[in-house]
Amino acid sequence: MDSVKIVFKNYPLNFHKMARPAAMAGIAAANQGKFWAFHDLLYENHKTLSEEKFNQFAEQLKLDMVQFKRDMKSSATQKILQRDIEAGGNADVTGTPAIFINGRKVQQRSLEGIQKMIDAELK
């Protein structure tokens, strides 16, 4: 096997007031094929997040702003987020980021620990 599939699930923590809106914005960006670029901007600016910032990031990535704003508030986006939260709860996620390899939670969160788990799964 020459590739790894990465699946990102949102799990906004309640104590972070911008976590849920950021997750909604990320899903809206994903609808236009720009999730990872948007994700990177969110993490680079995690201390200063606001709805204004989300719009700036979307403009910077040349997203369709009408669609982005519509998707940020849509029930479809809310359903995706709710499914992600439920999946995290079912997987006993208690904090973020949480990493799983083939359904097993990574305990040793270092490059070496992750590589060891991947190697074991490939055997």
N, C-alpha and C positions, 0 to 999 in steps of 0.2 A: 504494500500500500504506500503510495507516494503523497497522499494528501491528508489533511485534517479538516473536518467540518467544524466550524465555530458557530455556535448558536448563542445569541445574546438574548437574555430575558431581562426585562425591567423589574426591579424590586425596590421602589422608592421607600425610603425609611421615613417614618412619621415625624421624627424630630427635625428633619431637614425640610424647611418650608418650601423650597424650590424643587425638591426632588420629583414630586408628581408632575408639576408643569414641565420640568425638563424631560421627563419620560414621554409626556404627550408630544412635546416638540420633536423629540428624537423619532418617534413613530411617524409623525407628519413628514419629517425629512426622509425617512425610509420609503415613504410612499412615492417619493420622487427619485429614489435611487441614491440618496446622499447620506445614508445613516452613519457610516463610519467617519466621514468628514465632519458631520455635525457632532457626533459623539466626541471626536477629538477636540473640537472647539469648546464643548461643554466642560470637558475635564481640564483643559488649559485655563479656563475662566471660572472654575467651580466656586470661587469665593465671591464672585460678583454677579451671579446669575439673576436675571430679571426677564420679564416678558419682552422688554425693549431689547435686551441682549439677544434673545431668541430670534427676534425679527432681524437684528443686525447680522447674526450668523446666517440666517436664511438668505438674506440679500447678498451677503458675501459669497455664498455658494450658488448664487444665481437661481434660486428656487422660484417657482411660480408663487408669488406672495399671496394671491387670492386663494389658491389651492392650499397653501401652507396654513394660512389662518383658518380656513374652513376645516381642514383636517385636525388642527390642534384642538378644536372644540367639538368634533363630531362624536356621535355615539359609537361609531365603528372603532375609532381610536380608543375610546374609553373601554370598549369590550376587549380589545387586544391587551391593553394595560391590565385589566382585571384578570384575564387569563394568565398573564405573566405572574401577577401577584399570587394567584392561587397555585400556580406551578411551584413557585418559590416556597410557599407555605407547605405544600405537600412534600417538598424535598428537604424540609427542615432548615431552610435558609434563615439565618438569624442576623446576618450582616452582609455588607457588600464591600468589595466584590467577592462573590462565591464562585469557585471554579469546580466543575465536575468533569470527569473523564469517564465516558461510557457509564454514566449514572452514579459513579463513585465520587464522593466529595474529596477534593485534594486537601490533605492535611499539611503536607510540607510544601508551602507555597513559595518555592524557589525554582529557578530554572532546572536545577538538578532534580528536585523532587518531582516536578511535572514530567520531566523527561523520563525518569524512572518509571512512573506510572504508565506513560505512553508505551515505553518499551515492553512493560509487562503485558499490556493489552495486545500488543502486536504479536506476542508469542503464542 
